[in-house]
Amino acid sequence: MDLFDYMRESKQVKEAPLAARMRPASLEEIVGQKHIIGKGTLLYRAIASDKLSSIILYGPPGSGKTTIAKVIANTTKSSFTQINATSAGKKDMEEVVSKAKDSMGMFGKKTILFIDEIHRFNKGQQDYLLPFVEDGTITLVGATTENPYFEVNGALISRSLIFRLESLTKDDIKELLLRAVSDKERGLGALSVRACDDALDFLSDICGGDARSALNALELGALSTPRGEDGQIAITLDVAKECIQKRSIQYDKSGDNHYDTISAFIKSMRGSDPDAAVYYLARMLYGGEDIKFIARRIMICASEDVGNADPQALQVAVAASQAVERVGLPEAQLILSQAAIYVASAPKSNACCLAIGAAMERVGAEQIRTVPPHLQDSHYHGAAKLGHGLDYKYAHDFPNHYVKQQYLPDELVGTVFYAPTEQGYEKNIKNWLEWLRKD
């Protein structure tokens, strides 16, 4: 690095956003994530001893993935290279690999490659890295907000340790904010900023565990607020509220948050907890989830988990699905709430689900059975000569519109697929079927 490169880099550091300037430079400065980077943990020991193997850091935005990578860069004696998968191509990786081979061959020095947003690489790009990770030319440090088991090449995963980061707690965020306010070298200490405790509590809570979001809001407040008569910049609760006007929640409509939240929503309805169901519904709506997708899941739950215990549940769910398409947001949230609460509060039975599952299994596992002749179609000329429909008994001609006769194929006579429960209306169905078959 020559003098001009040094001056340019120094200027970039000074002009970088507060969140970038306040990144911890050492293991001891890292806040939160004690379960993976706390003193004595595997990752802590590996970084401290400079014995790192390939790893993938997986967690929500602002949880510290890049921070850990920067600490690795400051700690290791290996060459450290960083690329971003959103902009890097195969040529960039070929250049990294070439330099890594030279570094290893000429100086015996390993290369650590940090790939931010590694899930953005396609399969071919990930496959290209595999042999160089395999032979130790490169030690991979990948960072992703997406579940690596879905988005990263299985071969790369098998050669890496996965570390899952959690959203930072409110106390973690507040500690970072206090550090930023007081730090005169990298933070806002030289600006004489005074942050009120309630403002820090507000920013720590509303940022949703995203340290970057909280620090950006703090910096915005400091740079846009005039000094008071005492010469200080006061970050009050009102100032903080102006800097973040909507709560930040971790919700990606195509990522883990999407699947985890809809899973919790369905399981809450199935578990007859309308309060939890409406809470997860609110989270999805707040995150911008497709209302038609939500309505489809309610319809499925109404059939799969309520079934004939309350046949009305499916009607409510279908009506809600049609209504939300006609009404749209914001009023559609009222309709979805009504339907979700109804399904959650309804008696539950999965007997219909089990019945079709058992029947599908038998159909797939055994040779297709012939339909009993008396049930076969007889509405065409010559059917009678084939014996189709002969001796069929029309149920409506008999008392209670029921008559005993064989309906299942010969080989399945006596098989029970649908076993109604004692739940809700299904108890009536069970009693009715038992009464019909009592003779």
PLY file of the C-alpha trace (Angstrom):
ply
format ascii 1.0
element vertex 439
property float x
property float y
property float z
element edge 438
property int vertex1
property int vertex2
end_header
0.00 0.00 0.00
1.53 3.35 -1.04
0.93 6.73 0.61
-1.98 7.61 -1.68
-3.72 4.29 -1.02
-3.25 4.82 2.72
-4.65 8.36 2.60
-7.62 7.25 0.50
-8.41 4.35 2.84
-8.06 6.56 5.91
-10.45 9.10 4.43
-12.99 6.36 3.61
-12.85 5.11 7.21
-13.45 8.59 8.63
-16.33 9.24 6.25
-17.89 5.80 6.66
-21.29 5.51 8.36
-21.29 5.23 12.13
-22.31 1.56 11.95
-19.21 0.77 9.88
-16.86 2.85 12.06
-18.10 1.19 15.24
-17.50 -2.36 14.10
-15.54 -4.19 16.83
-11.88 -4.65 15.96
-11.20 -7.46 18.43
-12.94 -10.45 19.97
-13.31 -8.62 23.28
-15.27 -5.78 21.64
-17.95 -8.03 20.14
-21.34 -7.56 21.78
-23.86 -10.43 21.94
-23.67 -13.87 20.29
-22.07 -15.35 23.41
-23.36 -18.77 22.41
-20.92 -18.89 19.47
-18.28 -16.21 20.10
-18.19 -15.98 23.89
-14.85 -16.55 25.59
-13.93 -20.22 25.54
-16.31 -21.22 22.72
-15.07 -23.15 19.71
-15.21 -20.16 17.34
-13.55 -17.85 19.88
-10.67 -20.30 20.37
-10.28 -20.89 16.64
-10.06 -17.16 15.87
-7.83 -16.34 18.84
-5.37 -19.13 17.97
-5.54 -18.37 14.24
-6.59 -21.98 13.54
-9.83 -21.22 11.72
-11.33 -23.78 9.36
-14.05 -22.98 6.79
-17.21 -21.60 8.39
-20.58 -20.18 7.36
-22.14 -17.45 9.51
-25.91 -17.52 9.26
-28.20 -14.95 10.84
-30.49 -11.94 10.38
-29.26 -8.52 9.19
-27.32 -6.52 11.76
-26.54 -9.50 13.98
-22.75 -9.33 13.52
-21.77 -11.61 10.62
-19.54 -9.03 8.92
-18.28 -7.90 12.32
-16.98 -11.39 13.08
-15.37 -11.52 9.63
-13.61 -8.19 10.29
-12.34 -9.46 13.64
-10.97 -12.53 11.86
-9.23 -10.20 9.39
-7.66 -8.22 12.25
-6.61 -11.35 14.15
-5.31 -13.76 11.51
-1.81 -13.90 10.08
-3.27 -15.38 6.88
-4.03 -13.27 3.84
-7.60 -11.99 4.12
-9.70 -11.23 1.05
-13.32 -10.08 0.90
-15.81 -10.23 -1.97
-19.55 -9.67 -2.14
-21.58 -12.30 -3.98
-23.99 -9.68 -5.33
-21.28 -8.11 -7.50
-18.46 -10.66 -7.79
-18.20 -13.03 -10.72
-16.09 -16.04 -11.66
-13.24 -13.80 -12.81
-13.00 -12.28 -9.33
-12.86 -15.73 -7.76
-10.22 -16.91 -10.24
-8.09 -13.92 -9.27
-8.50 -14.72 -5.55
-7.59 -18.38 -6.12
-4.55 -17.43 -8.20
-3.24 -15.10 -5.50
-3.99 -17.71 -2.83
-1.92 -20.30 -4.70
0.94 -17.83 -5.05
0.75 -16.89 -1.38
0.80 -20.52 -0.31
3.52 -21.54 -2.77
5.92 -18.65 -2.22
5.37 -17.76 1.43
3.49 -20.75 2.90
0.73 -18.30 3.84
-2.91 -19.35 3.89
-5.75 -17.27 2.45
-9.07 -16.61 4.14
-11.81 -15.63 1.71
-14.82 -13.84 3.17
-17.86 -14.01 0.88
-20.68 -11.76 2.01
-24.18 -12.88 0.96
-22.81 -16.19 -0.26
-26.36 -17.40 -1.00
-26.32 -15.03 -3.99
-23.78 -17.22 -5.77
-25.34 -19.69 -8.18
-24.54 -23.40 -8.09
-21.79 -23.09 -10.70
-20.02 -20.33 -8.78
-20.21 -22.31 -5.55
-18.99 -25.46 -7.31
-15.95 -23.55 -8.57
-14.81 -22.87 -4.99
-15.22 -26.46 -3.82
-11.85 -28.00 -4.84
-9.91 -25.04 -3.43
-11.73 -25.27 -0.11
-11.18 -29.02 -0.21
-7.39 -28.82 -0.69
-6.91 -25.92 1.75
-5.96 -23.30 -0.83
-8.77 -21.20 0.62
-10.36 -21.08 4.05
-13.93 -20.00 3.40
-15.85 -17.61 5.64
-19.35 -17.23 4.22
-22.06 -14.92 5.52
-25.74 -15.30 4.69
-29.14 -14.21 5.92
-30.71 -17.27 4.29
-30.79 -20.83 5.59
-27.54 -22.30 4.21
-29.04 -25.78 4.07
-31.38 -24.44 1.38
-29.16 -21.90 -0.37
-25.58 -23.16 -0.17
-24.05 -26.10 -2.04
-24.31 -29.22 0.11
-20.68 -30.09 -0.62
-19.53 -26.71 0.73
-21.70 -27.13 3.81
-20.21 -30.55 4.52
-16.75 -28.96 4.54
-17.74 -26.03 6.75
-18.96 -25.43 10.27
-22.31 -23.62 10.44
-22.70 -20.96 13.12
-26.15 -19.46 13.60
-26.32 -15.91 14.93
-29.38 -14.62 16.73
-30.87 -11.12 16.65
-29.15 -8.91 19.21
-31.08 -8.24 22.41
-32.24 -4.79 23.47
-29.47 -4.73 26.09
-26.88 -5.59 23.42
-28.10 -2.78 21.17
-28.14 -0.27 24.02
-24.56 -1.17 24.92
-23.50 -0.50 21.33
-25.35 2.82 21.26
-23.74 3.97 24.52
-20.35 2.98 23.15
-21.00 4.99 19.96
-22.07 8.07 21.93
-18.95 8.06 24.10
-16.28 6.96 21.60
-14.31 10.03 20.50
-12.23 8.25 17.88
-14.77 6.22 15.92
-18.09 7.32 17.38
-19.91 10.55 18.20
-17.96 11.49 21.31
-16.16 14.39 19.61
-19.54 15.94 18.67
-20.68 16.37 22.29
-23.78 14.22 21.83
-26.02 13.55 24.81
-28.50 10.71 24.34
-31.43 10.49 26.74
-31.98 7.11 28.32
-35.56 6.80 27.03
-34.33 7.59 23.50
-31.72 4.82 23.72
-34.34 2.42 25.09
-36.65 3.30 22.20
-33.97 2.79 19.53
-32.81 -0.46 21.16
-36.34 -1.82 21.08
-37.68 -0.62 17.74
-34.69 -1.70 15.63
-35.71 -5.36 15.97
-32.25 -6.64 16.93
-30.53 -4.92 13.98
-27.53 -3.01 15.34
-26.90 -1.31 12.01
-30.42 0.13 11.95
-30.10 1.49 15.50
-26.69 3.06 14.88
-27.87 4.62 11.61
-30.81 6.20 13.42
-28.54 7.50 16.18
-26.18 9.03 13.63
-29.07 10.62 11.74
-30.31 12.18 14.94
-26.86 13.51 15.82
-26.23 15.02 12.39
-29.68 16.57 11.97
-30.28 18.01 15.45
-29.03 21.54 16.20
-26.95 22.14 19.30
-28.69 23.42 22.40
-27.68 26.45 24.47
-25.29 24.23 26.40
-23.47 23.39 23.17
-24.60 19.76 23.20
-26.61 17.78 20.68
-29.48 16.23 22.61
-30.94 12.98 21.27
-34.35 13.01 22.93
-37.16 10.49 22.60
-38.90 12.73 20.06
-35.72 12.94 17.96
-35.30 9.17 18.12
-38.89 8.61 17.00
-38.33 10.85 14.00
-35.27 8.82 12.97
-37.10 5.47 12.97
-40.80 5.84 12.30
-41.66 2.18 11.86
-40.60 -0.84 13.86
-38.05 -2.97 12.07
-38.96 -6.65 11.96
-36.96 -9.48 10.47
-39.24 -10.74 7.73
-38.22 -11.89 4.28
-41.09 -13.18 2.14
-38.84 -15.79 0.54
-36.60 -16.69 3.46
-36.58 -18.33 6.86
-38.79 -15.69 8.46
-41.48 -16.46 5.90
-41.41 -20.20 6.52
-40.93 -19.99 10.29
-43.74 -17.48 10.77
-46.27 -19.25 8.58
-45.36 -22.49 10.33
-46.02 -20.89 13.72
-49.27 -19.42 12.38
-50.56 -22.81 11.19
-49.46 -24.62 14.35
-51.15 -21.98 16.50
-54.45 -22.46 14.66
-54.04 -26.23 14.90
-53.24 -25.88 18.60
-56.45 -23.87 19.24
-54.61 -20.70 20.34
-56.40 -17.79 18.64
-54.19 -15.22 20.39
-50.99 -16.71 18.98
-52.63 -17.17 15.58
-53.66 -13.53 15.30
-50.20 -12.41 16.52
-48.39 -14.34 13.77
-50.99 -13.08 11.31
-50.10 -9.53 12.34
-46.39 -10.22 11.89
-46.98 -11.48 8.37
-49.19 -8.53 7.48
-46.67 -6.09 8.97
-43.91 -7.72 6.93
-45.87 -7.40 3.69
-46.83 -11.05 3.19
-49.19 -11.83 0.30
-52.74 -11.91 1.71
-53.77 -14.56 -0.84
-51.01 -16.83 0.47
-52.24 -16.36 4.05
-55.83 -17.08 2.99
-54.75 -20.31 1.28
-53.05 -21.52 4.44
-56.20 -20.83 6.49
-58.28 -22.86 4.01
-55.85 -25.76 4.21
-55.86 -25.70 8.01
-59.67 -25.57 8.06
-59.78 -28.86 6.17
-56.64 -30.58 7.46
-56.97 -29.79 11.16
-60.65 -28.94 11.73
-62.31 -31.10 9.11
-65.74 -32.44 10.00
-65.41 -31.44 13.64
-66.75 -28.12 12.32
-67.57 -28.23 8.59
-68.42 -24.52 8.79
-64.70 -23.71 9.24
-63.93 -24.48 5.60
-66.84 -22.34 4.45
-65.57 -19.43 6.56
-62.04 -19.88 5.21
-63.17 -20.06 1.57
-65.40 -17.02 2.00
-62.49 -15.14 3.58
-60.21 -16.07 0.67
-62.71 -14.71 -1.84
-63.37 -11.61 0.26
-59.73 -10.55 0.67
-59.22 -10.61 -3.10
-62.22 -8.35 -3.60
-61.54 -5.99 -0.69
-57.75 -5.77 -0.49
-55.68 -4.18 2.24
-55.99 -2.64 4.75
-59.53 -3.97 5.34
-58.53 -7.50 4.31
-56.70 -7.88 7.61
-60.07 -7.83 9.39
-61.35 -10.69 7.23
-58.18 -12.73 7.69
-58.34 -12.15 11.43
-61.92 -13.38 11.61
-61.15 -16.51 9.62
-57.93 -17.33 11.51
-59.61 -16.87 14.88
-62.60 -19.02 13.83
-60.35 -21.85 12.63
-58.16 -21.61 15.74
-61.19 -21.68 18.04
-63.01 -24.52 16.26
-62.96 -28.13 17.55
-60.24 -30.13 15.83
-60.13 -33.39 13.92
-57.64 -34.70 11.39
-59.74 -37.80 10.62
-60.39 -36.67 7.03
-56.67 -36.04 6.55
-55.78 -39.46 7.92
-58.46 -41.10 5.79
-57.22 -39.79 2.47
-53.62 -40.45 3.53
-54.39 -44.10 4.30
-56.39 -44.52 1.11
-53.64 -42.97 -1.03
-51.10 -45.27 0.59
-53.19 -48.35 -0.22
-53.76 -47.22 -3.80
-50.04 -46.62 -4.29
-48.90 -49.81 -2.59
-51.30 -52.37 -4.06
-52.56 -53.42 -7.45
-55.53 -51.35 -8.59
-58.76 -53.05 -7.52
-61.71 -53.54 -9.82
-64.92 -51.73 -9.00
-67.68 -54.16 -7.85
-69.92 -54.90 -10.90
-73.11 -53.56 -9.31
-71.38 -50.16 -8.85
-70.06 -49.92 -12.39
-71.53 -47.46 -14.88
-74.72 -48.70 -16.52
-75.75 -45.61 -18.49
-74.73 -46.84 -21.90
-76.13 -49.36 -24.35
-74.91 -52.88 -23.68
-73.83 -52.26 -20.09
-76.34 -54.76 -18.76
-74.94 -57.50 -21.04
-71.59 -56.97 -19.33
-73.24 -57.23 -15.92
-72.58 -53.59 -15.08
-74.99 -52.08 -12.58
-76.97 -55.27 -12.04
-78.38 -55.74 -8.53
-77.44 -52.20 -7.53
-79.66 -50.95 -4.69
-80.65 -47.27 -4.89
-80.18 -45.91 -1.36
-83.06 -43.42 -1.56
-85.55 -46.25 -2.08
-84.90 -47.56 1.44
-85.68 -46.33 4.98
-83.33 -43.60 6.20
-82.00 -43.44 2.62
-79.61 -46.25 3.44
-79.21 -49.87 2.43
-76.41 -52.27 3.16
-74.41 -53.33 0.15
-70.77 -53.74 -0.80
-68.98 -50.60 -1.96
-65.28 -51.39 -1.51
-63.53 -53.80 -3.88
-63.65 -57.45 -2.80
-60.09 -57.43 -1.46
-60.73 -54.38 0.76
-64.06 -55.35 2.32
-64.00 -54.37 5.99
-61.20 -51.83 5.61
-61.77 -48.60 7.54
-60.15 -45.41 6.25
-62.31 -42.76 7.93
-62.52 -43.03 11.71
-64.57 -40.08 12.98
-63.62 -38.62 16.34
-65.73 -37.43 19.27
-64.87 -33.80 18.43
-67.58 -31.26 17.66
-69.95 -32.10 14.85
-67.88 -35.13 13.92
-69.30 -36.87 16.99
-72.71 -36.71 15.28
-71.21 -38.22 12.14
-69.64 -41.01 14.18
-72.91 -41.79 15.96
-74.83 -41.76 12.67
-72.41 -44.12 10.93
-72.38 -46.47 13.92
-76.19 -46.53 13.96
-76.37 -47.30 10.23
-73.91 -50.16 10.55
-75.13 -51.64 13.82
-76.95 -54.58 12.21
0 1
1 2
2 3
3 4
4 5
5 6
6 7
7 8
8 9
9 10
10 11
11 12
12 13
13 14
14 15
15 16
16 17
17 18
18 19
19 20
20 21
21 22
22 23
23 24
24 25
25 26
26 27
27 28
28 29
29 30
30 31
31 32
32 33
33 34
34 35
35 36
36 37
37 38
38 39
39 40
40 41
41 42
42 43
43 44
44 45
45 46
46 47
47 48
48 49
49 50
50 51
51 52
52 53
53 54
54 55
55 56
56 57
57 58
58 59
59 60
60 61
61 62
62 63
63 64
64 65
65 66
66 67
67 68
68 69
69 70
70 71
71 72
72 73
73 74
74 75
75 76
76 77
77 78
78 79
79 80
80 81
81 82
82 83
83 84
84 85
85 86
86 87
87 88
88 89
89 90
90 91
91 92
92 93
93 94
94 95
95 96
96 97
97 98
98 99
99 100
100 101
101 102
102 103
103 104
104 105
105 106
106 107
107 108
108 109
109 110
110 111
111 112
112 113
113 114
114 115
115 116
116 117
117 118
118 119
119 120
120 121
121 122
122 123
123 124
124 125
125 126
126 127
127 128
128 129
129 130
130 131
131 132
132 133
133 134
134 135
135 136
136 137
137 138
138 139
139 140
140 141
141 142
142 143
143 144
144 145
145 146
146 147
147 148
148 149
149 150
150 151
151 152
152 153
153 154
154 155
155 156
156 157
157 158
158 159
159 160
160 161
161 162
162 163
163 164
164 165
165 166
166 167
167 168
168 169
169 170
170 171
171 172
172 173
173 174
174 175
175 176
176 177
177 178
178 179
179 180
180 181
181 182
182 183
183 184
184 185
185 186
186 187
187 188
188 189
189 190
190 191
191 192
192 193
193 194
194 195
195 196
196 197
197 198
198 199
199 200
200 201
201 202
202 203
203 204
204 205
205 206
206 207
207 208
208 209
209 210
210 211
211 212
212 213
213 214
214 215
215 216
216 217
217 218
218 219
219 220
220 221
221 222
222 223
223 224
224 225
225 226
226 227
227 228
228 229
229 230
230 231
231 232
232 233
233 234
234 235
235 236
236 237
237 238
238 239
239 240
240 241
241 242
242 243
243 244
244 245
245 246
246 247
247 248
248 249
249 250
250 251
251 252
252 253
253 254
254 255
255 256
256 257
257 258
258 259
259 260
260 261
261 262
262 263
263 264
264 265
265 266
266 267
267 268
268 269
269 270
270 271
271 272
272 273
273 274
274 275
275 276
276 277
277 278
278 279
279 280
280 281
281 282
282 283
283 284
284 285
285 286
286 287
287 288
288 289
289 290
290 291
291 292
292 293
293 294
294 295
295 296
296 297
297 298
298 299
299 300
300 301
301 302
302 303
303 304
304 305
305 306
306 307
307 308
308 309
309 310
310 311
311 312
312 313
313 314
314 315
315 316
316 317
317 318
318 319
319 320
320 321
321 322
322 323
323 324
324 325
325 326
326 327
327 328
328 329
329 330
330 331
331 332
332 333
333 334
334 335
335 336
336 337
337 338
338 339
339 340
340 341
341 342
342 343
343 344
344 345
345 346
346 347
347 348
348 349
349 350
350 351
351 352
352 353
353 354
354 355
355 356
356 357
357 358
358 359
359 360
360 361
361 362
362 363
363 364
364 365
365 366
366 367
367 368
368 369
369 370
370 371
371 372
372 373
373 374
374 375
375 376
376 377
377 378
378 379
379 380
380 381
381 382
382 383
383 384
384 385
385 386
386 387
387 388
388 389
389 390
390 391
391 392
392 393
393 394
394 395
395 396
396 397
397 398
398 399
399 400
400 401
401 402
402 403
403 404
404 405
405 406
406 407
407 408
408 409
409 410
410 411
411 412
412 413
413 414
414 415
415 416
416 417
417 418
418 419
419 420
420 421
421 422
422 423
423 424
424 425
425 426
426 427
427 428
428 429
429 430
430 431
431 432
432 433
433 434
434 435
435 436
436 437
437 438
